[in-house]
Amino acid sequence: MPRPSRQRRAFAILVLVLALPAYIVAAVSLVALFERPSFWVELAVYLGLGVLWILPLRGLFRGIAQAPQPADDERDQGPKN
């Protein structure tokens, strides 16, 4: 599996630091527009919105936390002395 680039990791961090809090504020504001539903309905809405944000971004986060793999030419040389 190819290693994620530094730009991809930086973009993933930017999404987590800026976009996720903005999404949370938007979700809470959206739910606040309506009359307060029962606890279970409100819980279902927040759980649904909590899962919904990751669906378009799952490709970005897939493989980010994996340990870097050595390049092909490093694997063929064997151990260094």
Phi and psi in degrees as GROMACS dihedral restraints (atoms count N, CA, C in turn):
[ dihedral_restraints ]
;  ai    aj    ak    al  type     phi  dphi    fc
    3     4     5     6     1   -68.5    20    10
    4     5     6     7     1   148.3    20    10
    6     7     8     9     1   -74.8    20    10
    7     8     9    10     1   145.2    20    10
    9    10    11    12     1   -70.4    20    10
   10    11    12    13     1   143.1    20    10
   12    13    14    15     1   -78.0    20    10
   13    14    15    16     1   165.9    20    10
   15    16    17    18     1   -63.7    20    10
   16    17    18    19     1   -35.7    20    10
   18    19    20    21     1   -65.2    20    10
   19    20    21    22     1   -38.8    20    10
   21    22    23    24     1   -66.5    20    10
   22    23    24    25     1   -42.4    20    10
   24    25    26    27     1   -64.2    20    10
   25    26    27    28     1   -41.7    20    10
   27    28    29    30     1   -64.7    20    10
   28    29    30    31     1   -40.0    20    10
   30    31    32    33     1   -66.3    20    10
   31    32    33    34     1   -38.4    20    10
   33    34    35    36     1   -63.9    20    10
   34    35    36    37     1   -40.9    20    10
   36    37    38    39     1   -66.3    20    10
   37    38    39    40     1   -41.0    20    10
   39    40    41    42     1   -60.8    20    10
   40    41    42    43     1   -41.4    20    10
   42    43    44    45     1   -62.3    20    10
   43    44    45    46     1   -44.7    20    10
   45    46    47    48     1   -67.6    20    10
   46    47    48    49     1   -35.4    20    10
   48    49    50    51     1   -83.3    20    10
   49    50    51    52     1   -36.5    20    10
   51    52    53    54     1  -106.4    20    10
   52    53    54    55     1   -50.5    20    10
   54    55    56    57     1   -74.2    20    10
   55    56    57    58     1   -39.1    20    10
   57    58    59    60     1   -64.6    20    10
   58    59    60    61     1   -47.3    20    10
   60    61    62    63     1   -61.5    20    10
   61    62    63    64     1   -36.2    20    10
   63    64    65    66     1   -64.8    20    10
   64    65    66    67     1   -38.6    20    10
   66    67    68    69     1   -65.4    20    10
   67    68    69    70     1   -40.1    20    10
   69    70    71    72     1   -63.1    20    10
   70    71    72    73     1   -45.5    20    10
   72    73    74    75     1   -61.8    20    10
   73    74    75    76     1   -41.8    20    10
   75    76    77    78     1   -64.4    20    10
   76    77    78    79     1   -41.5    20    10
   78    79    80    81     1   -65.4    20    10
   79    80    81    82     1   -43.6    20    10
   81    82    83    84     1   -66.3    20    10
   82    83    84    85     1   -40.5    20    10
   84    85    86    87     1   -64.6    20    10
   85    86    87    88     1   -39.5    20    10
   87    88    89    90     1   -64.1    20    10
   88    89    90    91     1   -45.1    20    10
   90    91    92    93     1   -67.5    20    10
   91    92    93    94     1   -32.2    20    10
   93    94    95    96     1   -69.9    20    10
   94    95    96    97     1   -19.1    20    10
   96    97    98    99     1   -67.9    20    10
   97    98    99   100     1   -24.5    20    10
   99   100   101   102     1   -99.0    20    10
  100   101   102   103     1   162.3    20    10
  102   103   104   105     1   -63.5    20    10
  103   104   105   106     1   144.2    20    10
  105   106   107   108     1   -62.6    20    10
  106   107   108   109     1   118.1    20    10
  108   109   110   111     1   -80.2    20    10
  109   110   111   112     1  -178.4    20    10
  111   112   113   114     1   -66.1    20    10
  112   113   114   115     1   164.2    20    10
  114   115   116   117     1   -56.3    20    10
  115   116   117   118     1   -44.9    20    10
  117   118   119   120     1   -69.5    20    10
  118   119   120   121     1   -37.4    20    10
  120   121   122   123     1   -67.7    20    10
  121   122   123   124     1   -43.3    20    10
  123   124   125   126     1   -63.2    20    10
  124   125   126   127     1   -41.2    20    10
  126   127   128   129     1   -61.7    20    10
  127   128   129   130     1   -43.5    20    10
  129   130   131   132     1   -63.5    20    10
  130   131   132   133     1   -40.1    20    10
  132   133   134   135     1   -63.4    20    10
  133   134   135   136     1   -47.0    20    10
  135   136   137   138     1   -67.1    20    10
  136   137   138   139     1   -37.6    20    10
  138   139   140   141     1   -65.8    20    10
  139   140   141   142     1   -41.7    20    10
  141   142   143   144     1   -62.9    20    10
  142   143   144   145     1   -45.2    20    10
  144   145   146   147     1   -67.5    20    10
  145   146   147   148     1   -31.1    20    10
  147   148   149   150     1   -67.3    20    10
  148   149   150   151     1   -32.5    20    10
  150   151   152   153     1   -85.0    20    10
  151   152   153   154     1   -32.7    20    10
  153   154   155   156     1   -62.1    20    10
  154   155   156   157     1   -33.5    20    10
  156   157   158   159     1   -68.7    20    10
  157   158   159   160     1   -28.6    20    10
  159   160   161   162     1   -83.5    20    10
  160   161   162   163     1   -20.9    20    10
  162   163   164   165     1   -57.0    20    10
  163   164   165   166     1   -48.2    20    10
  165   166   167   168     1   -73.4    20    10
  166   167   168   169     1   -16.0    20    10
  168   169   170   171     1  -107.3    20    10
  169   170   171   172     1     4.9    20    10
  171   172   173   174     1   -63.3    20    10
  172   173   174   175     1   -31.9    20    10
  174   175   176   177     1   -65.2    20    10
  175   176   177   178     1   -33.5    20    10
  177   178   179   180     1   -67.6    20    10
  178   179   180   181     1   -41.4    20    10
  180   181   182   183     1   -86.9    20    10
  181   182   183   184     1   -14.2    20    10
  183   184   185   186     1   -66.9    20    10
  184   185   186   187     1   121.8    20    10
  186   187   188   189     1    87.0    20    10
  187   188   189   190     1    -2.0    20    10
  189   190   191   192     1   -65.7    20    10
  190   191   192   193     1   -39.5    20    10
  192   193   194   195     1   -87.6    20    10
  193   194   195   196     1     1.7    20    10
  195   196   197   198     1   -74.7    20    10
  196   197   198   199     1   150.2    20    10
  198   199   200   201     1   -66.6    20    10
  199   200   201   202     1   143.7    20    10
  201   202   203   204     1   -63.2    20    10
  202   203   204   205     1   139.0    20    10
  204   205   206   207     1   -93.5    20    10
  205   206   207   208     1   141.7    20    10
  207   208   209   210     1   -66.7    20    10
  208   209   210   211     1   151.9    20    10
  210   211   212   213     1   -65.9    20    10
  211   212   213   214     1   160.4    20    10
  213   214   215   216     1   -58.4    20    10
  214   215   216   217     1   -41.0    20    10
  216   217   218   219     1   -70.4    20    10
  217   218   219   220     1   -26.9    20    10
  219   220   221   222     1   -73.0    20    10
  220   221   222   223     1   -33.5    20    10
  222   223   224   225     1   -70.3    20    10
  223   224   225   226     1   -32.9    20    10
  225   226   227   228     1   -76.2    20    10
  226   227   228   229     1   -22.4    20    10
  228   229   230   231     1   -78.9    20    10
  229   230   231   232     1   -20.3    20    10
  231   232   233   234     1    83.5    20    10
  232   233   234   235     1  -170.7    20    10
  234   235   236   237     1   -70.2    20    10
  235   236   237   238     1   146.4    20    10
  237   238   239   240     1   -84.9    20    10
  238   239   240   241     1   144.0    20    10
